Amino acid sequence: MFTYDEAVEYLNAHIGRGMHPGLETISGLLDLMGNPEASYPIVHVAGTNGKTSVSRMVTYLCVAHGLTTGTFTSPHLQSGEERVSINGEPTARDDFAQAVVDTKAFADIYEDRTGHLVSYFELTAALAFSWFADQAVDVGVIEVGLGGRLDATNAARATVAVLTSVGMDHSEYLGDTIEEIAREKLAIVEDGSILVAGPLPDSVVAIAEDVCRERSAELRLYGRDFRLEGALKGVGGWQVDIEGSQAVYEESFLPLHGRFQTINFAVAIAATEALTNRALDNEAVIDAATIATNPGRMELMETDPPLLIDGAHNADGFAALAQSLAEEYPTTRWVVVTAAMEDKDLQAMWEPLAPLLLGVVTAQVDSPRARSAADLGAQLEPIVGDTPVTVVADPVEALDHARTLAGEGDGILVTGSLYLVGAIRAHLTGATRTPNER
């Protein structure tokens, strides 16, 4: 039996092995484990933005309807056990260590037999599939790591596939056009399954219709088969009415910032309807909304001055963030602490946010793909115009410097990378943070 620290050390030894696009390794490992992913129905969630939000919301809805639910998300913000939750709660440390031990036994055998190294993501995905089977869950909610077609999570066959959104991101892996990226993500649709899709461009809707036709799958589309009927901004969240594909759900209060979360909730409701094949209970929907949390997504950590952390890390995410800030904090200007990976389109990301800025402090996160703080600062200066840009490489020191720049009525925003958000969140909550890799 590993201790928790030994389990984390074993997982950390797999960081840096890189991504393994393709299903050969994960499928071979799961076969060796007895295919635990086949023992429960799966809601498989893909999309450029909104995957984690929708995954968590589907979890809350399933739990509110009495279903024991295992949820796999990535990357984690603070600790690895966040990736593997039961009924919305991260796996206990001792249980997580046991799950690592159980998975290690098979991973070691697989590597010895084949000579193929198992990546960090493949290992944690296999761990999640197996742990959920051990816990006899009624449903697994599985978030795609990257894309869909070649993602390790696609070794499982989903009852319900979800496509939250499609935008330009990870083009080096997924394609140079929205349509190419959409096809990669839509590859999670299984024969005879149901695809629940959020707001999509017309060209992607056409592709989704073609994929569903080819695979005898049913398409339930936002705006056609289900929709947000109304959203009223309140203190700390949104009062929402949603027309699902099976029924209308009224007067739920969603205690999350960002109007985009109301659409995510509509998608989650439609996905849960598809899973259960019936209308949901309105009181259970209300209960699920009430307890919804979404760490690291427009999360208010402090109030005076307001300190928001948000994991936006692509153009669509920044556009949604800028719109939400303008709507919920119309008079606030922001000092932004930021970091970014080398592959990001900074011009497209930062243009929507530029009018809201008071200052920018660039930092660097612990990832081989990260831009240096100095390079990021140099790249941002011409984009943000007259807004001062300061380079402070250490994330915590960058936050401390941002505090000195924010005056009365100003706010502090941490965004640009989930790794940065995780580091700052751990600092603010006093939590221990373990290394990370998607």
C-alpha positions in Angstrom: 0.0 0.0 0.0 1.3 3.4 -1.0 1.0 6.4 1.3 -0.6 9.4 -0.4 2.8 11.0 -0.8 4.2 7.9 -2.4 1.2 7.7 -4.8 1.7 11.3 -5.8 5.4 10.7 -6.4 4.6 7.7 -8.6 2.2 9.8 -10.7 4.6 12.6 -10.9 7.2 10.3 -12.4 5.0 10.0 -15.4 4.9 13.8 -16.0 6.9 14.8 -19.0 6.4 11.7 -21.0 4.3 13.8 -23.4 1.0 13.2 -25.0 0.3 10.0 -26.8 -2.4 10.8 -29.4 -4.1 7.6 -30.2 -5.9 4.8 -28.3 -3.4 1.9 -28.5 -1.8 2.3 -25.1 -4.9 3.2 -23.1 -7.0 0.5 -24.8 -4.3 -2.1 -24.1 -4.1 -1.0 -20.5 -7.9 -1.1 -20.0 -8.1 -4.5 -21.6 -5.5 -5.7 -19.1 -7.6 -4.3 -16.3 -10.8 -6.0 -17.5 -12.3 -3.0 -19.2 -13.8 -1.3 -16.1 -15.0 1.6 -18.3 -17.7 -0.8 -19.8 -19.4 -1.4 -16.4 -21.4 1.8 -16.3 -23.0 4.3 -18.7 -20.9 7.3 -19.6 -21.6 10.9 -20.4 -18.5 12.0 -22.4 -17.9 15.8 -22.5 -15.9 17.5 -25.2 -15.5 21.1 -26.3 -13.2 24.0 -26.6 -14.6 25.8 -23.6 -17.1 24.7 -20.9 -16.1 21.1 -20.6 -15.3 21.1 -16.8 -18.3 23.3 -16.0 -20.8 21.1 -17.9 -19.2 17.9 -16.4 -19.6 19.3 -12.9 -23.2 20.4 -13.6 -24.1 17.0 -15.0 -22.7 15.5 -11.9 -24.8 17.6 -9.6 -27.9 16.9 -11.6 -27.3 13.1 -11.5 -26.6 13.2 -7.8 -29.8 15.2 -7.2 -31.7 12.4 -8.9 -30.2 9.7 -6.7 -27.5 8.5 -9.0 -24.0 7.7 -7.7 -21.8 9.5 -10.1 -18.1 9.3 -10.8 -16.5 12.3 -12.5 -13.1 12.6 -14.3 -11.9 16.1 -15.1 -8.5 17.6 -16.0 -6.2 19.2 -15.4 -6.5 19.5 -11.7 -6.1 22.9 -10.0 -4.4 21.9 -6.8 -4.2 18.1 -6.3 -4.5 15.0 -8.4 -7.5 13.6 -6.5 -9.6 16.4 -7.8 -9.6 14.7 -11.2 -11.4 11.6 -9.7 -14.5 12.5 -7.7 -17.5 10.6 -6.4 -20.8 12.6 -6.2 -18.9 15.8 -6.8 -16.4 15.3 -4.0 -12.7 14.7 -4.7 -11.6 11.2 -3.8 -10.2 10.9 -0.2 -6.4 10.8 -0.1 -6.2 7.3 1.3 -8.6 6.0 -1.4 -6.7 7.9 -4.1 -3.5 6.3 -3.0 -5.2 2.8 -3.1 -6.5 3.6 -6.6 -3.0 4.5 -7.7 -1.6 1.2 -6.3 -4.3 -0.8 -8.1 -3.6 1.0 -11.4 0.2 0.8 -11.0 0.0 -3.0 -10.9 -1.5 -3.1 -14.3 0.5 -0.2 -15.8 3.8 -1.9 -14.8 2.7 -5.2 -16.4 1.6 -3.4 -19.6 4.9 -1.5 -19.9 6.9 -4.6 -19.3 5.0 -6.6 -21.9 4.9 -4.0 -24.6 7.7 -1.6 -24.0 5.3 1.3 -24.4 5.3 4.0 -21.7 2.0 5.0 -20.1 1.6 8.8 -20.0 0.4 10.8 -17.0 -3.0 11.4 -18.6 -3.5 7.8 -19.7 -2.6 6.7 -16.2 -5.0 9.0 -14.5 -7.8 8.2 -17.0 -7.4 4.5 -16.4 -7.3 5.1 -12.7 -10.6 6.9 -12.9 -12.3 4.3 -15.0 -11.2 1.6 -12.6 -12.0 3.5 -9.4 -15.5 4.3 -10.6 -16.1 0.6 -11.3 -14.9 -0.3 -7.9 -17.3 2.2 -6.4 -20.2 0.7 -8.4 -21.2 4.1 -9.8 -24.5 4.5 -11.6 -22.9 6.8 -14.2 -19.5 8.1 -15.2 -19.1 11.7 -16.4 -15.8 11.9 -18.3 -14.2 15.1 -19.6 -12.1 14.9 -22.7 -8.5 16.0 -22.2 -7.7 17.3 -25.7 -9.8 17.0 -28.8 -11.7 13.8 -28.8 -10.8 11.3 -31.5 -7.4 10.4 -30.2 -7.9 11.4 -26.6 -7.4 8.6 -24.1 -10.9 9.0 -22.7 -12.3 7.9 -26.1 -11.3 4.4 -25.3 -14.7 4.3 -23.5 -18.0 4.0 -25.3 -20.4 6.8 -24.3 -24.2 6.6 -24.0 -24.3 10.4 -24.3 -21.7 12.6 -26.0 -21.7 16.3 -25.3 -20.1 19.0 -27.4 -20.1 22.2 -25.4 -18.5 24.5 -28.0 -16.0 24.7 -30.8 -13.4 27.4 -31.2 -9.8 27.8 -32.3 -7.4 26.2 -29.8 -4.7 23.5 -30.0 -4.5 23.9 -33.7 -1.2 22.0 -33.9 -3.0 18.9 -32.8 -6.6 19.3 -33.9 -6.5 21.3 -37.2 -6.4 24.8 -38.7 -10.1 25.4 -39.1 -13.2 25.3 -36.9 -14.5 22.5 -39.1 -11.4 20.3 -38.7 -11.4 20.8 -35.0 -15.1 20.0 -34.8 -14.6 16.7 -36.6 -11.9 15.7 -34.0 -14.2 16.5 -31.1 -17.3 14.9 -32.7 -15.4 11.6 -33.0 -16.6 10.8 -29.5 -20.1 10.2 -30.8 -20.8 6.4 -30.7 -23.2 4.4 -32.9 -26.7 4.7 -31.5 -25.8 7.3 -28.9 -27.2 10.8 -28.2 -25.2 13.9 -29.0 -26.1 17.0 -26.9 -24.5 20.1 -28.5 -24.3 23.6 -27.1 -24.3 26.8 -29.3 -22.4 25.9 -32.5 -21.6 27.7 -35.8 -23.8 26.7 -38.7 -20.9 24.9 -40.4 -20.3 22.8 -37.3 -24.0 22.0 -36.9 -24.0 20.6 -40.5 -21.0 18.4 -39.6 -22.7 17.3 -36.3 -25.8 16.3 -38.3 -23.7 14.3 -40.8 -21.8 12.5 -38.0 -25.1 11.6 -36.2 -26.6 10.4 -39.5 -23.6 8.2 -40.2 -23.7 6.7 -36.7 -27.5 6.4 -36.2 -27.1 8.8 -33.3 -29.6 11.4 -32.2 -28.7 15.1 -32.1 -30.1 17.4 -29.5 -29.1 20.9 -30.4 -29.1 24.1 -28.2 -31.5 26.7 -29.6 -33.5 24.0 -31.5 -34.2 21.2 -29.1 -33.5 22.9 -25.8 -32.7 26.5 -24.8 -32.2 29.0 -22.0 -35.6 30.7 -21.6 -34.5 33.4 -19.2 -31.6 34.5 -17.0 -31.8 37.2 -14.4 -28.6 38.4 -12.7 -28.8 38.3 -9.0 -26.4 38.7 -6.1 -23.7 36.1 -6.6 -25.3 34.3 -9.5 -28.2 33.8 -11.9 -31.9 33.0 -11.7 -32.6 30.8 -14.7 -35.5 29.2 -16.5 -34.6 26.4 -19.0 -36.6 24.6 -21.6 -35.1 21.2 -21.8 -35.7 18.6 -24.5 -38.2 16.8 -22.2 -39.6 19.5 -19.9 -39.4 23.1 -18.7 -37.4 23.8 -15.5 -38.1 27.0 -13.7 -36.6 29.2 -10.9 -33.2 27.6 -10.4 -30.6 29.8 -8.8 -27.1 29.2 -10.1 -24.6 30.6 -7.7 -21.9 31.2 -10.4 -20.4 34.3 -12.1 -20.6 34.6 -15.8 -23.7 34.5 -18.0 -22.1 31.8 -20.1 -22.6 29.4 -17.1 -26.4 29.7 -17.7 -26.0 28.1 -21.1 -23.7 25.5 -19.7 -26.4 24.6 -17.2 -28.9 24.2 -20.1 -26.5 21.9 -21.9 -26.0 19.9 -18.7 -29.8 19.5 -18.2 -30.2 18.3 -21.8 -27.3 15.8 -21.3 -28.9 14.5 -18.1 -32.3 14.1 -19.8 -30.6 12.2 -22.6 -28.9 9.9 -20.0 -32.0 9.2 -18.0 -34.3 9.2 -21.0 -37.0 11.2 -19.2 -37.9 14.6 -17.9 -36.0 15.6 -14.8 -37.6 16.5 -11.5 -37.8 20.3 -11.2 -37.1 20.4 -7.5 -34.0 18.2 -8.0 -32.8 20.6 -10.8 -33.2 23.5 -8.3 -31.3 21.5 -5.7 -28.5 20.8 -8.2 -28.2 24.4 -9.2 -28.1 25.6 -5.6 -25.0 23.5 -4.7 -23.1 24.1 -8.0 -19.5 25.2 -7.6 -16.9 25.7 -10.3 -13.4 26.3 -8.8 -11.2 28.5 -11.0 -13.9 29.7 -13.3 -14.8 33.3 -12.5 -14.3 32.4 -8.9 -14.4 35.3 -6.5 -11.6 34.6 -3.9 -11.7 38.0 -2.1 -14.0 41.0 -2.1 -12.1 44.1 -1.1 -10.7 44.6 -3.7 -12.4 41.9 -5.8 -10.0 39.2 -6.7 -11.2 36.9 -9.4 -9.5 33.8 -10.8 -10.5 32.4 -14.2 -9.1 29.6 -16.3 -9.7 31.3 -19.6 -6.8 30.3 -21.9 -8.0 30.8 -25.5 -9.7 33.5 -27.6 -13.3 32.4 -27.0 -12.6 32.0 -23.3 -11.2 35.5 -23.0 -14.1 37.0 -25.0 -16.6 35.3 -22.6 -14.6 36.6 -19.7 -14.5 40.1 -21.0 -18.2 40.1 -21.6 -18.9 38.8 -18.1 -16.7 41.3 -16.4 -18.3 44.2 -18.3 -21.7 42.9 -17.3 -21.1 42.1 -13.7 -18.5 44.7 -12.8 -19.3 47.5 -15.2 -17.3 50.2 -13.4 -14.3 48.2 -12.4 -10.9 48.3 -14.1 -8.6 45.3 -13.6 -5.0 44.6 -12.8 -4.4 41.2 -14.5 -1.9 38.6 -13.4 -1.4 36.3 -16.3 0.7 33.5 -17.8 0.3 31.6 -21.0 1.5 28.6 -23.0 3.6 29.1 -26.1 0.9 28.0 -28.6 -1.7 30.7 -27.6 -2.9 33.4 -30.0 -2.3 36.4 -27.7 -3.7 39.0 -30.1 -7.1 37.2 -30.4 -7.2 36.5 -26.7 -6.4 40.0 -25.3 -8.1 42.3 -27.6 -11.6 41.9 -25.9 -10.0 42.4 -22.5 -7.8 45.4 -23.3 -10.4 48.1 -22.7 -11.0 46.9 -19.1 -7.3 46.9 -18.0 -5.5 49.0 -15.5 -2.3 47.0 -15.6 -0.8 43.6 -16.5 1.6 41.6 -14.5 3.1 38.6 -16.4 4.3 35.4 -14.6 5.5 32.0 -15.7 4.0 28.7 -14.7 5.7 25.3 -14.2 5.2 23.7 -17.6 7.6 22.9 -20.5 5.1 24.6 -22.8 4.9 27.8 -20.9 6.1 31.2 -22.3 8.6 33.0 -20.1 7.2 35.9 -18.2 9.6 38.3 -20.1 8.5 37.0 -23.5 4.9 37.2 -22.6 5.3 40.7 -21.4 7.0 41.8 -24.6 4.3 40.2 -26.7 1.5 41.8 -24.7 2.8 45.4 -24.7 1.8 46.3 -28.2 -1.6 44.5 -27.7 -2.6 46.3 -24.6 -1.4 49.8 -25.7 -0.9 52.3 -23.0 -1.6 49.8 -20.2 1.6 49.2 -18.2 3.0 45.7 -18.3 5.3 44.5 -15.5 7.3 41.2 -15.5 7.3 39.3 -12.2 8.1 35.7 -13.0 6.9 34.0 -9.7 3.1 33.8 -9.7 2.7 34.6 -6.0 5.1 37.5 -6.2 3.2 38.7 -9.3 -0.1 38.6 -7.3 1.6 40.6 -4.5 2.7 43.2 -7.0 -0.8 43.4 -8.5 -2.1 44.2 -5.1 0.1 47.3 -5.0 -1.2 48.5 -8.3 -5.0 48.1 -7.6 -6.5 51.3 -6.1 -9.9 51.9 -4.6 -12.6 50.6 -6.9 -10.2 48.5 -8.9 -10.1 44.7 -9.1 -7.5 42.0 -9.5 -7.9 39.2 -12.1 -5.8 36.1 -12.5 -6.2 34.4 -15.9 -4.6 33.0 -19.0 -3.6 29.5 -17.7 -5.3 26.9 -15.5 -1.8 26.1 -14.2 -1.5 29.7 -13.0 -5.0 29.7 -11.6 -4.2 26.5 -9.7 -1.0 28.0 -8.3 -2.7 31.2 -7.1 -5.8 29.3 -5.7 -3.5 27.0 -3.7 -1.7 30.0 -2.3 -4.9 31.8 -1.3 -6.4 28.7 0.3 -3.3 27.5 2.0 -3.6 24.2 0.1 -0.7 21.9 -1.0 -0.4 21.8 -4.7 0.9 18.7 -6.6 2.5 18.8 -10.1 0.2 18.8 -13.1 -0.1 17.7 -16.7 -3.0 17.5 -19.0 
